[in-house]
């Protein structure tokens, strides 16, 4: 067990078997919560050519990222399929790439495959850097306690010593800091708000329409299929990067047939990333991107789905191994996303 996880257990939390999620915390009724981001890991890209290197690899504009402090950015294969989705955070001498722990090994391997010719180095910082998610109406007050100020716009990052705070969509912030400073920071914050679970945080990510990549969905989605352009995670005027030709062609000459939707279903079983969706007439009309429990027998999720089936009001169902023969899996209720998608994306340009 890591030093960080050992510390967290003194707060009477229950960790998952893999110790990568907090699955329960002492009861409380506070809407403001502190979430140790155990499911996330950090890779550092440090060196005089760190920005130049990442500019040629990721979908976001690194010049914009450096100026603002953070952006989402995808690392794609040559066909535009996402190998990883990072929150890119500017730090002294380079950048941190925050990702789900599922894709750490593959993400680091893919980065190192290209970085050998650049004056920059990529290293796994999992044992050295830890994260806290702050969410709820009092989250900005918690940030101010640590930094004396609060980032005012989404993706804006601020620093205090070796700590970094990033404003993310909703009443939420990510704090990243050296593990040796985490105990003192956690003691200070928990005087003001209680801990929450990993699923509390993931649910808010889903409600904000923020996608993620898991092992089951590696290389499955082009960035626009997960609405990444609406979150400013794709730049169409930055120049070349791996997969850029396919991403740009879809934007300027193609037609997006499968965007990402926000939805709810009633089910006892939590769907997993990569799970398939179907209609009565057609199999594999979509896939789950991310899902979290949002109530008793209720799940809120993000899924990439054929727009045609959604527009026609067809009933879209989750594939379920628990259904009886001849029965459909639970049906999705499509919800409104918290951002708008450019209607031109869905118009053929040929």
Secondary structure, 3 states (H helix, E strand, C coil): CCHHHHHHHCCCCEECCCCCCEEECCCCCCCCEEEECCCEEEEEEECCCHHHHHHCCECCCHHHHHHHEEEEEEEECCCCEEEEEEEEEEECCEEEEEEEHHHHHHHHHHHHHHHCCCCCEEEECCCCEEEEEEECCCHHHHHHHHHCCCCCCCCEEEEECCEEEEEECCCEEEEEEEHHHHHHHHHHHHCCCEECCHHHHHHHHHHCCCCCCCHHHCCCCEHHHHCHHHHCCCCCCCCCCCCHHHHHHHHHCCCCCEEEEEEEEECCCCCCCCCEEECCCCCCCEEEEEEEEEECCEEEEEEEEEHHHHHCCCCCEECCCCCCCCCCCCECEEECCCCCCCHHHHCCCC
